[in-house]
């Protein structure tokens, strides 16, 4: 798990988010209670622009043993990106709101 986690961090430094996420998922699969693997997953999500998923993953990591401090510190980055409405989920919501406003009421 440590090897996959470290490799995930290296890919994140190179902004190779898909590879980073793949290795982070592998680290979490090998050691599901290790908070750092979940931090790596969240970082990869954030790099891909999925701030909501990253935020939820950081919160999950904060519930794991010894993960609270570091997860909460990193969670702030994801939280500040959500209001920008740039994530795929936010764009999907905005599109749906636009579609709904043109529908007849009642």
C-alpha positions as CSV (number, residue, x, y, z in Angstrom):
1,X,0.0,0.0,0.0
2,X,2.8,2.4,0.8
3,X,4.4,1.8,-2.6
4,X,1.2,2.6,-4.4
5,X,0.5,5.6,-2.3
6,X,4.0,7.0,-2.9
7,X,3.7,6.4,-6.6
8,X,0.3,8.1,-6.5
9,X,1.9,11.2,-4.9
10,X,4.6,11.2,-7.6
11,X,2.0,11.1,-10.3
12,X,0.1,13.9,-8.6
13,X,3.2,16.1,-8.6
14,X,3.4,15.4,-12.4
15,X,-0.3,16.2,-12.7
16,X,-1.0,12.8,-14.1
17,X,-4.4,12.6,-12.3
18,X,-5.7,9.3,-13.8
19,X,-2.5,7.4,-12.9
20,X,-2.5,9.1,-9.5
21,X,-6.1,8.0,-8.9
22,X,-5.4,4.4,-10.0
23,X,-2.5,4.0,-7.6
24,X,-4.4,5.7,-4.8
25,X,-7.3,3.3,-5.3
26,X,-4.9,0.4,-5.2
27,X,-3.4,1.6,-2.0
28,X,-6.9,2.0,-0.4
29,X,-7.8,-1.5,-1.6
30,X,-4.7,-2.9,0.0
31,X,-5.1,-1.0,3.2
32,X,-8.6,0.4,3.6
33,X,-8.1,1.8,7.1
34,X,-5.0,3.8,6.1
35,X,-6.0,7.4,5.9
36,X,-3.1,8.5,3.7
37,X,-4.4,6.3,0.8
38,X,-7.7,8.1,1.0
39,X,-5.9,11.5,1.0
40,X,-4.2,10.5,-2.2
41,X,-7.6,9.6,-3.8
42,X,-9.0,13.0,-2.7
43,X,-6.0,14.8,-4.1
44,X,-6.4,13.0,-7.5
45,X,-10.1,13.9,-7.5
46,X,-9.3,17.5,-6.8
47,X,-6.7,17.6,-9.5
48,X,-9.3,16.3,-12.0
49,X,-11.7,19.1,-10.9
50,X,-14.1,16.9,-8.9
51,X,-14.1,19.1,-5.8
52,X,-17.3,17.5,-4.3
53,X,-15.9,14.0,-4.6
54,X,-12.6,15.2,-3.1
55,X,-14.4,16.9,-0.2
56,X,-16.3,13.7,0.6
57,X,-13.2,11.6,0.4
58,X,-11.3,14.0,2.7
59,X,-14.1,13.7,5.2
60,X,-13.9,10.0,5.0
61,X,-10.2,10.1,5.6
62,X,-10.7,12.3,8.7
63,X,-12.8,9.5,10.2
64,X,-10.0,7.0,9.9
65,X,-7.4,6.4,12.7
66,X,-4.9,9.3,12.9
67,X,-6.3,11.0,9.8
68,X,-8.2,13.9,11.2
69,X,-5.6,16.6,11.3
70,X,-4.1,16.2,7.9
71,X,-7.5,15.4,6.2
72,X,-9.1,18.6,7.7
73,X,-6.1,20.7,6.6
74,X,-6.5,19.4,3.0
75,X,-10.2,19.5,3.0
76,X,-10.2,23.3,3.0
77,X,-8.7,23.3,-0.5
78,X,-11.6,21.2,-1.9
79,X,-14.2,23.2,0.1
80,X,-13.0,26.5,-1.5
81,X,-13.3,25.1,-5.0
82,X,-16.9,24.0,-4.7
83,X,-18.5,27.5,-4.9
84,X,-16.6,28.1,-8.2
85,X,-19.1,25.8,-9.9
86,X,-16.4,24.4,-12.1
87,X,-16.7,20.7,-11.3
88,X,-18.6,18.3,-13.6
89,X,-21.3,17.8,-11.0
90,X,-21.8,21.6,-10.6
91,X,-21.9,22.1,-14.4
92,X,-24.5,19.3,-14.6
93,X,-26.6,21.0,-11.9
94,X,-26.4,24.4,-13.7
95,X,-27.5,22.8,-17.0
96,X,-30.4,21.2,-15.3
97,X,-31.4,24.4,-13.6
98,X,-31.4,26.2,-17.0
99,X,-33.6,23.4,-18.4
100,X,-36.0,23.6,-15.5
101,X,-36.4,27.3,-15.7
102,X,-37.8,27.1,-19.2
103,X,-40.3,24.5,-18.3
104,X,-43.9,25.6,-17.7
105,X,-44.8,26.0,-14.0
106,X,-47.5,23.8,-12.5
